[in-house]
Structures are given as structure tokens and as C-alpha cells.
Amino acid sequence: MRSKVKPIPVRFIQKNAPYNVGEIAGFDMKVARSLVNAKRAVFINESDADAPEEATAAPSKVFEAVHIGGGYYEVDGHRVKGKKAAEEYAAELTKSHGEAPEAEE
């Protein structure tokens, strides 16, 4: 489900595919600010230029160990032997928010 973030409208002053010069589009604050900083667009509302960039937390992903047979489990595409080792690896991945350490086989 998408988060309900108010899109910030910008008008393009340079071609930025798929948008042409003069077109208006709405983006989240991070994208809008990067377009304005790159001098590809300008803010429609001057109040948006002064608004602080919203801190958006990356969605946390929960990793699970899936039994694939023969005592092996799959965790985020890695094959791990043993239920306990697979559960520990899944917990480590979940804790690190997707930054995958090396799998132990």
C-alpha cells in the first residue's frame, strides 16, 4: 500500500524524459528537490521551496526461512542448511534492514 504523501508540484524548465518543457508533475519532496537542484524544474508553490525535506523511513522487510527440502532452507535467495541456522540468518537480515551479510552454508 502506498503511503499518503502529498505530491509536490514542479514545472519542468528543461526536457527530462518523459516530461517536456512546461509540463507540470507532482513528486515526493526528495525527488522534487533533486529536480530543482539539478535546474531541470522549478517549484510551482514558493512555500514548497522552503519546506523541509520529509524524512521517509525505508519500509522494513521481514525475512523468513522457507523449507525447500532435505534439511535446507531458503532465505532471501540464499540456501542455508539447518532450521536454526536459517532462522538466525533470517533474523540477522531482518535486523540489518535488507543489507545482506554472507550466507553460511
ZADO-1210 file (C-alpha; in nm, 4 decimals, padded with zeros to 6 digits):
<atoms>
<atom x="00.0000" y="00.0000" z="00.0000" code="MET" pos="1"/>
<atom x="00.1337" y="00.3402" z="-00.0921" code="ARG" pos="2"/>
<atom x="00.1909" y="00.5934" z="00.1790" code="SER" pos="3"/>
<atom x="-00.0253" y="00.9025" z="00.1560" code="LYS" pos="4"/>
<atom x="00.2321" y="01.1720" z="00.0926" code="VAL" pos="5"/>
<atom x="00.1229" y="01.4984" z="-00.0622" code="LYS" pos="6"/>
<atom x="00.2892" y="01.5309" z="-00.4041" code="PRO" pos="7"/>
<atom x="00.4887" y="01.8489" z="-00.4579" code="ILE" pos="8"/>
<atom x="00.4118" y="02.0033" z="-00.7995" code="PRO" pos="9"/>
<atom x="00.7026" y="02.1190" z="-01.0163" code="VAL" pos="10"/>
<atom x="00.7152" y="02.2743" z="-01.3647" code="ARG" pos="11"/>
<atom x="00.9888" y="02.1475" z="-01.5937" code="PHE" pos="12"/>
<atom x="01.2181" y="02.4111" z="-01.7416" code="ILE" pos="13"/>
<atom x="01.4316" y="02.1546" z="-01.9285" code="GLN" pos="14"/>
<atom x="01.3311" y="01.8350" z="-02.1040" code="LYS" pos="15"/>
<atom x="01.3502" y="01.5463" z="-01.8610" code="ASN" pos="16"/>
<atom x="01.2044" y="01.2343" z="-02.0245" code="ALA" pos="17"/>
<atom x="00.9174" y="01.1600" z="-02.0234" code="PRO" pos="18"/>
<atom x="00.8367" y="01.5241" z="-01.9355" code="TYR" pos="19"/>
<atom x="00.8679" y="01.8155" z="-02.1779" code="ASN" pos="20"/>
<atom x="00.9450" y="02.1802" z="-02.1036" code="VAL" pos="21"/>
<atom x="00.6457" y="02.3485" z="-01.9392" code="GLY" pos="22"/>
<atom x="00.4765" y="02.0317" z="-01.8150" code="GLU" pos="23"/>
<atom x="00.3764" y="02.0024" z="-01.4510" code="ILE" pos="24"/>
<atom x="00.4119" y="01.6871" z="-01.2424" code="ALA" pos="25"/>
<atom x="00.3921" y="01.6004" z="-00.8737" code="GLY" pos="26"/>
<atom x="00.6639" y="01.4137" z="-00.6825" code="PHE" pos="27"/>
<atom x="00.7593" y="01.3476" z="-00.3237" code="ASP" pos="28"/>
<atom x="00.9788" y="01.6186" z="-00.1697" code="MET" pos="29"/>
<atom x="01.3081" y="01.4310" z="-00.2187" code="LYS" pos="30"/>
<atom x="01.2565" y="01.3859" z="-00.5947" code="VAL" pos="31"/>
<atom x="01.1136" y="01.7353" z="-00.6415" code="ALA" pos="32"/>
<atom x="01.4071" y="01.8942" z="-00.4600" code="ARG" pos="33"/>
<atom x="01.6607" y="01.6943" z="-00.6653" code="SER" pos="34"/>
<atom x="01.4930" y="01.8087" z="-00.9902" code="LEU" pos="35"/>
<atom x="01.5008" y="02.1725" z="-00.8738" code="VAL" pos="36"/>
<atom x="01.8636" y="02.1445" z="-00.7546" code="ASN" pos="37"/>
<atom x="01.9591" y="01.9994" z="-01.0954" code="ALA" pos="38"/>
<atom x="01.7920" y="02.3054" z="-01.2555" code="LYS" pos="39"/>
<atom x="01.5522" y="02.0845" z="-01.4527" code="ARG" pos="40"/>
<atom x="01.2381" y="02.2127" z="-01.2791" code="ALA" pos="41"/>
<atom x="01.1049" y="02.4860" z="-01.0525" code="VAL" pos="42"/>
<atom x="00.8581" y="02.4631" z="-00.7668" code="PHE" pos="43"/>
<atom x="00.5045" y="02.5765" z="-00.8516" code="ILE" pos="44"/>
<atom x="00.4379" y="02.6979" z="-00.4958" code="ASN" pos="45"/>
<atom x="00.7070" y="02.9106" z="-00.3349" code="GLU" pos="46"/>
<atom x="00.6138" y="02.7644" z="00.0050" code="SER" pos="47"/>
<atom x="00.7318" y="02.4221" z="-00.1168" code="ASP" pos="48"/>
<atom x="01.0801" y="02.5599" z="-00.1764" code="ALA" pos="49"/>
<atom x="01.1144" y="02.6435" z="00.1930" code="ASP" pos="50"/>
<atom x="00.9563" y="02.3215" z="00.3217" code="ALA" pos="51"/>
<atom x="01.1935" y="02.0815" z="00.4930" code="PRO" pos="52"/>
<atom x="01.2530" y="01.7509" z="00.3215" code="GLU" pos="53"/>
<atom x="01.0421" y="01.4884" z="00.4898" code="GLU" pos="54"/>
<atom x="01.2312" y="01.2011" z="00.6428" code="ALA" pos="55"/>
<atom x="01.0815" y="00.8890" z="00.4978" code="THR" pos="56"/>
<atom x="01.1723" y="00.5670" z="00.6686" code="ALA" pos="57"/>
<atom x="01.2521" y="00.2816" z="00.4380" code="ALA" pos="58"/>
<atom x="00.9966" y="00.0092" z="00.4736" code="PRO" pos="59"/>
<atom x="01.1385" y="-00.2649" z="00.6885" code="SER" pos="60"/>
<atom x="01.1417" y="-00.6042" z="00.5261" code="LYS" pos="61"/>
<atom x="01.0938" y="-00.9194" z="00.7270" code="VAL" pos="62"/>
<atom x="01.2931" y="-01.2147" z="00.6022" code="PHE" pos="63"/>
<atom x="01.1698" y="-01.5683" z="00.6565" code="GLU" pos="64"/>
<atom x="01.3278" y="-01.9111" z="00.6293" code="ALA" pos="65"/>
<atom x="01.1383" y="-02.1264" z="00.3780" code="VAL" pos="66"/>
<atom x="01.1909" y="-02.5034" z="00.3906" code="HIS" pos="67"/>
<atom x="01.2908" y="-02.6359" z="00.0476" code="ILE" pos="68"/>
<atom x="01.3560" y="-02.9969" z="00.1452" code="GLY" pos="69"/>
<atom x="01.6442" y="-03.2168" z="00.2563" code="GLY" pos="70"/>
<atom x="01.7195" y="-03.0062" z="00.5622" code="GLY" pos="71"/>
<atom x="01.7781" y="-02.6932" z="00.3542" code="TYR" pos="72"/>
<atom x="01.6038" y="-02.3604" z="00.3846" code="TYR" pos="73"/>
<atom x="01.5972" y="-02.0600" z="00.1544" code="GLU" pos="74"/>
<atom x="01.6373" y="-01.7129" z="00.2988" code="VAL" pos="75"/>
<atom x="01.6304" y="-01.4196" z="00.0536" code="ASP" pos="76"/>
<atom x="01.7625" y="-01.6359" z="-00.2285" code="GLY" pos="77"/>
<atom x="02.0368" y="-01.7947" z="-00.0170" code="HIS" pos="78"/>
<atom x="02.0353" y="-02.1663" z="00.0545" code="ARG" pos="79"/>
<atom x="02.1090" y="-02.2421" z="00.4211" code="VAL" pos="80"/>
<atom x="02.1441" y="-02.5863" z="00.5824" code="LYS" pos="81"/>
<atom x="01.9545" y="-02.6393" z="00.9073" code="GLY" pos="82"/>
<atom x="01.6464" y="-02.4748" z="01.0522" code="LYS" pos="83"/>
<atom x="01.8255" y="-02.2994" z="01.3377" code="LYS" pos="84"/>
<atom x="02.0950" y="-02.1546" z="01.1093" code="ALA" pos="85"/>
<atom x="01.8300" y="-02.0403" z="00.8605" code="ALA" pos="86"/>
<atom x="01.6220" y="-01.8714" z="01.1310" code="GLU" pos="87"/>
<atom x="01.9301" y="-01.6948" z="01.2690" code="GLU" pos="88"/>
<atom x="02.0260" y="-01.5780" z="00.9203" code="TYR" pos="89"/>
<atom x="01.6713" y="-01.4517" z="00.8554" code="ALA" pos="90"/>
<atom x="01.6735" y="-01.2651" z="01.1880" code="ALA" pos="91"/>
<atom x="02.0106" y="-01.1095" z="01.1024" code="GLU" pos="92"/>
<atom x="01.8821" y="-00.9962" z="00.7620" code="LEU" pos="93"/>
<atom x="01.5671" y="-00.8508" z="00.9151" code="THR" pos="94"/>
<atom x="01.7723" y="-00.6686" z="01.1785" code="LYS" pos="95"/>
<atom x="02.0035" y="-00.5174" z="00.9164" code="SER" pos="96"/>
<atom x="01.7027" y="-00.3989" z="00.7074" code="HIS" pos="97"/>
<atom x="01.8000" y="-00.5747" z="00.3900" code="GLY" pos="98"/>
<atom x="02.1759" y="-00.5315" z="00.3934" code="GLU" pos="99"/>
<atom x="02.2557" y="-00.8976" z="00.3330" code="ALA" pos="100"/>
<atom x="02.5642" y="-01.0441" z="00.5004" code="PRO" pos="101"/>
<atom x="02.7261" y="-01.3538" z="00.3549" code="GLU" pos="102"/>
<atom x="02.5268" y="-01.6735" z="00.3997" code="ALA" pos="103"/>
<atom x="02.6842" y="-01.9646" z="00.5801" code="GLU" pos="104"/>
<atom x="02.6283" y="-02.2972" z="00.4101" code="GLU" pos="105"/>
</atoms>
